[in-house]
């Protein structure tokens, strides 16, 4: 699995919707890639901080900046 594939599957992984083979590949990649491990940790932290906020509570500009950050994220 590549880092790009990993990033595309993070939400499905966290929701528990990956099939067994995809989950195995995801976890194997996670064990070998410190960058993706940090990404997953950051994703979880973001969910913990923002997950309780209703989308309408964020100003439009802030919401768009957050969405853009996730759309354009690239592994360093």
MODELLER restraints for C-alpha pairs under 7 A, 6 or more apart:
rsr = mdl.restraints
at = mdl.atoms
rsr.add(forms.Gaussian(group=physical.xy_distance, feature=features.Distance(at['CA:1:A'], at['CA:25:A']), mean=6.39, stdev=0.5))
rsr.add(forms.Gaussian(group=physical.xy_distance, feature=features.Distance(at['CA:1:A'], at['CA:29:A']), mean=6.31, stdev=0.5))
rsr.add(forms.Gaussian(group=physical.xy_distance, feature=features.Distance(at['CA:3:A'], at['CA:36:A']), mean=6.73, stdev=0.5))
rsr.add(forms.Gaussian(group=physical.xy_distance, feature=features.Distance(at['CA:6:A'], at['CA:26:A']), mean=6.31, stdev=0.5))
rsr.add(forms.Gaussian(group=physical.xy_distance, feature=features.Distance(at['CA:12:A'], at['CA:18:A']), mean=5.78, stdev=0.5))
rsr.add(forms.Gaussian(group=physical.xy_distance, feature=features.Distance(at['CA:13:A'], at['CA:23:A']), mean=6.91, stdev=0.5))
rsr.add(forms.Gaussian(group=physical.xy_distance, feature=features.Distance(at['CA:30:A'], at['CA:36:A']), mean=6.15, stdev=0.5))
rsr.add(forms.Gaussian(group=physical.xy_distance, feature=features.Distance(at['CA:30:A'], at['CA:37:A']), mean=5.66, stdev=0.5))
rsr.add(forms.Gaussian(group=physical.xy_distance, feature=features.Distance(at['CA:35:A'], at['CA:75:A']), mean=6.76, stdev=0.5))
